Amino acid sequence: QVQLVESGGGLVQPGGSLRLSCAATGNIGSIYSMGWSRQAPGKQREVVARITSDEKTNYIDSVQGRFTISRDNAKNTVNLQMNSLKPEDTAVYYCSAVVSHPGDPVTTAYNYWGRGTQVTVSS
């Protein structure tokens, strides 16, 4: 099994910044894509940003230019730098990773999720 643990959430005023981090530990062979999703109350979970193993990134339109996703492959971590935060960014943020286990066939991978960290943007 693989565990993903997020950190860095909290309360911030509009226009402020937060940096989320996520560390993957456990039975890890390779980590392919990693990402951050969020779920606001009463809304469906949405993927905010993704980063591939060769560090290609993509973002949803609403965070483009404000959020930056990055990863450290040596440490099995993924970060989300969030700037110019808005009240509509308020949500629980979840880290995810597509992971293979040692010895798995190359076509086999699993999607793991963290438990989430709360981000609240309010004055």
C-alpha positions as CSV (number, residue, x, y, z in Angstrom):
1,Q,0.0,0.0,0.0
2,V,0.9,3.6,-0.5
3,Q,0.1,6.5,1.8
4,L,-0.3,10.1,0.8
5,V,-0.2,12.8,3.5
6,E,-1.0,16.4,2.8
7,S,0.0,19.4,4.8
8,G,0.0,23.2,4.5
9,G,-3.7,24.0,4.5
10,G,-5.2,26.7,6.7
11,L,-7.1,30.0,6.8
12,V,-5.8,32.9,4.6
13,Q,-7.2,36.2,3.5
14,P,-8.2,36.9,-0.1
15,G,-5.2,37.7,-2.1
16,G,-2.9,35.7,0.1
17,S,-0.8,32.6,-0.5
18,L,-0.6,29.1,0.7
19,R,1.7,26.2,-0.2
20,L,0.4,22.7,0.0
21,S,2.7,19.7,0.2
22,C,2.1,16.0,-0.1
23,A,4.4,13.1,0.6
24,A,4.0,9.6,-0.7
25,T,5.3,6.7,1.3
26,G,5.0,2.9,1.3
27,N,5.4,0.3,-1.3
28,I,6.4,2.5,-4.2
29,G,7.9,1.3,-7.4
30,S,7.4,4.2,-9.7
31,I,5.2,7.3,-9.4
32,Y,3.7,8.4,-12.7
33,S,1.3,11.4,-12.6
34,M,0.6,13.3,-9.4
35,G,-2.1,15.9,-8.8
36,W,-4.2,18.0,-6.6
37,S,-8.0,18.0,-6.6
38,R,-10.4,20.0,-4.5
39,Q,-14.0,19.6,-3.2
40,A,-16.0,22.5,-2.0
41,P,-19.2,22.0,0.1
42,G,-22.1,20.9,-2.1
43,K,-19.9,20.5,-5.1
44,Q,-18.2,17.7,-7.0
45,R,-14.5,17.1,-6.6
46,E,-12.5,18.7,-9.4
47,V,-9.0,18.2,-10.5
48,V,-7.1,21.5,-10.0
49,A,-3.6,20.6,-11.4
50,R,-1.6,17.6,-12.6
51,I,2.0,16.9,-13.2
52,T,3.5,14.0,-15.1
53,S,6.7,12.1,-14.2
54,D,8.6,14.3,-16.7
55,E,7.1,17.4,-15.1
56,K,4.6,18.4,-17.7
57,T,1.8,20.3,-16.0
58,N,-1.8,21.3,-16.7
59,Y,-4.3,23.3,-14.7
60,I,-8.0,24.1,-14.7
61,D,-8.8,27.5,-16.1
62,S,-9.8,29.1,-12.8
63,V,-6.4,28.6,-11.3
64,Q,-4.2,29.1,-14.3
65,G,-1.6,31.8,-13.6
66,R,-2.2,31.7,-9.8
67,F,-1.4,28.1,-8.8
68,T,1.9,26.2,-9.6
69,I,2.3,22.5,-9.2
70,S,5.7,21.0,-8.7
71,R,7.2,17.7,-7.7
72,D,10.4,16.2,-6.3
73,N,10.9,12.8,-7.7
74,A,13.7,11.9,-5.3
75,K,11.5,12.6,-2.3
76,N,8.2,11.4,-3.7
77,T,6.6,14.7,-3.0
78,V,4.2,17.1,-4.8
79,N,3.5,20.7,-4.0
80,L,0.9,23.2,-4.9
81,Q,1.9,26.9,-4.6
82,M,-1.3,28.9,-4.4
83,N,-1.2,32.7,-4.9
84,S,-3.8,35.4,-5.2
85,L,-6.3,33.2,-3.4
86,K,-10.0,33.9,-3.8
87,P,-12.9,32.9,-1.6
88,E,-14.0,30.5,-4.3
89,D,-10.8,28.6,-3.8
90,T,-12.1,27.5,-0.4
91,A,-12.3,23.7,-0.4
92,V,-10.7,20.5,0.9
93,Y,-7.7,19.8,-1.2
94,Y,-6.6,16.3,-2.0
95,C,-3.4,14.9,-3.3
96,S,-3.4,12.0,-5.7
97,A,-0.7,9.8,-7.3
98,V,-0.7,7.1,-9.9
99,V,1.8,4.5,-8.5
100,S,3.2,1.1,-9.4
101,H,4.4,-1.3,-6.8
102,P,7.8,-3.0,-7.0
103,G,7.6,-6.1,-9.3
104,D,4.3,-5.1,-10.8
105,P,3.9,-5.5,-14.6
106,V,4.6,-2.3,-16.4
107,T,1.0,-1.9,-17.4
108,T,-0.2,-2.0,-13.8
109,A,-0.7,1.1,-11.7
110,Y,-3.0,2.3,-8.9
111,N,-4.5,5.6,-8.1
112,Y,-4.0,6.7,-4.5
113,W,-5.6,9.6,-2.6
114,G,-4.7,11.5,0.5
115,R,-7.2,12.4,3.2
116,G,-7.3,16.0,2.3
117,T,-6.4,19.4,3.9
118,Q,-8.8,22.3,4.4
119,V,-8.1,25.6,2.6
120,T,-10.3,28.5,3.7
121,V,-10.0,31.9,2.0
122,S,-11.9,34.5,4.0
123,S,-11.5,37.9,5.4
